[in-house]
Amino acid sequence: MKKFWHVFGALAVMAAPLPSASAHHSFAMFDKSAEKWLEGTVTAFQWTNPHTFIQVSVPSSKGAVEWSLEGGSPNILSRNGWKRTSLKVGEKVKVLIYPLRSGQPGGSFVEVHKADGTVLYYHA
């Protein structure tokens, strides 16, 4: 009977719920209360797991500033109509983002407006 309780205890520990695997991919670094629009040129579109990234060169009074914009996984974006070919280097875009809380040139993209009128949305 003693062996039963050891085995039962081990099985109970293994069956216990684990913390979410997505916990280490927090979006807490973005300020969702401060939406910001950027206009610039796509310099890279990374269709990678666990998160996609859009690099956008945005003109400023001090010269162009490279913004790194993070999005969801390719799986999430695919469900919203995105493809790995949705953005091309050199395209002009207007992007709605949640900026980084740090003030650095980065954020989480919410929607992308292309010059041809196409609008791509990111909804988790």
C-alpha positions as CSV (number, residue, x, y, z in Angstrom):
1,M,0.0,0.0,0.0
2,K,2.9,2.3,0.7
3,K,4.2,1.9,-2.8
4,F,0.7,2.9,-4.2
5,W,0.9,6.2,-2.4
6,H,4.4,7.0,-3.8
7,V,3.2,6.2,-7.3
8,F,-0.1,8.1,-6.8
9,G,1.8,11.1,-5.5
10,A,4.2,11.1,-8.4
11,L,1.4,10.9,-10.9
12,A,-0.5,13.7,-9.1
13,V,2.6,15.9,-9.4
14,M,3.0,15.1,-13.1
15,A,-0.6,15.8,-13.8
16,A,-0.7,19.2,-12.0
17,P,-1.2,22.1,-14.4
18,L,2.0,23.8,-15.6
19,P,2.4,27.5,-16.0
20,S,1.6,28.8,-19.5
21,A,4.5,28.4,-21.9
22,S,3.6,31.8,-23.3
23,A,4.4,33.5,-20.0
24,H,7.9,34.3,-21.0
25,H,6.7,36.0,-24.1
26,S,5.0,38.9,-22.3
27,F,3.8,42.0,-24.1
28,A,4.0,44.0,-20.8
29,M,6.8,46.1,-22.2
30,F,4.4,47.8,-24.5
31,D,2.2,50.7,-23.4
32,K,-1.3,49.8,-24.6
33,S,-2.7,53.1,-23.4
34,A,-0.4,55.1,-25.8
35,E,-1.2,54.2,-29.4
36,K,1.2,55.7,-31.9
37,W,1.2,56.0,-35.7
38,L,4.4,55.5,-37.7
39,E,4.9,56.2,-41.4
40,G,8.0,54.8,-43.1
41,T,9.5,52.1,-45.3
42,V,9.7,48.4,-44.5
43,T,13.3,47.3,-44.2
44,A,12.6,43.7,-43.1
45,F,9.7,41.4,-42.3
46,Q,10.6,38.4,-40.2
47,W,8.0,35.6,-40.4
48,T,9.4,33.7,-37.5
49,N,8.3,31.9,-34.3
50,P,7.6,32.7,-31.6
51,H,6.9,36.3,-32.8
52,T,7.0,38.1,-36.1
53,F,8.8,41.4,-36.5
54,I,8.6,44.3,-38.9
55,Q,11.5,46.7,-39.2
56,V,10.4,50.1,-40.4
57,S,12.7,53.1,-41.3
58,V,10.9,56.2,-40.1
59,P,12.1,59.7,-41.2
60,S,12.8,62.1,-38.4
61,S,14.5,65.5,-38.0
62,K,17.7,63.7,-37.0
63,G,17.6,61.3,-40.0
64,A,15.9,58.0,-40.4
65,V,15.2,56.0,-37.2
66,E,14.8,52.2,-37.4
67,W,11.8,50.9,-35.5
68,S,11.5,47.2,-34.5
69,L,7.9,46.2,-34.3
70,E,6.8,42.9,-32.7
71,G,3.7,40.9,-33.6
72,G,2.2,37.6,-32.9
73,S,3.3,34.2,-34.2
74,P,2.9,33.4,-37.9
75,N,0.0,31.1,-36.9
76,I,-1.9,34.0,-35.3
77,L,-1.2,36.3,-38.2
78,S,-2.2,33.7,-40.8
79,R,-5.6,33.4,-39.1
80,N,-6.0,37.1,-39.7
81,G,-5.1,36.9,-43.4
82,W,-1.4,37.6,-43.3
83,K,1.1,35.6,-45.4
84,R,4.9,35.5,-45.3
85,T,4.8,37.7,-48.4
86,S,2.3,40.3,-47.0
87,L,5.1,42.9,-46.6
88,K,8.1,43.5,-48.9
89,V,11.3,45.4,-48.3
90,G,10.9,48.9,-49.7
91,E,7.1,49.2,-49.2
92,K,5.7,52.4,-47.8
93,V,3.5,51.7,-44.7
94,K,1.6,53.5,-42.0
95,V,1.6,51.4,-38.8
96,L,-0.4,51.7,-35.6
97,I,1.6,50.5,-32.7
98,Y,1.7,50.2,-28.9
99,P,5.1,51.8,-28.2
100,L,7.7,50.4,-25.9
101,R,7.4,51.8,-22.3
102,S,11.1,52.5,-22.3
103,G,10.8,55.1,-25.1
104,Q,13.1,53.2,-27.4
105,P,12.1,53.0,-31.1
106,G,10.0,49.9,-30.9
107,G,6.6,48.5,-30.2
108,S,3.9,46.0,-30.9
109,F,2.1,46.4,-34.2
110,V,-1.7,46.6,-34.2
111,E,-2.4,47.3,-37.8
112,V,-0.5,48.0,-41.0
113,H,-1.8,50.2,-43.8
114,K,-0.1,49.6,-47.2
115,A,0.1,52.2,-50.0
116,D,-2.3,50.1,-52.2
117,G,-5.0,50.5,-49.5
118,T,-4.6,47.0,-48.0
119,V,-5.0,47.0,-44.2
120,L,-3.5,44.1,-42.2
121,Y,-4.7,43.6,-38.7
122,Y,-3.1,41.8,-35.7
123,H,-5.7,40.4,-33.3
124,A,-4.4,37.8,-30.8
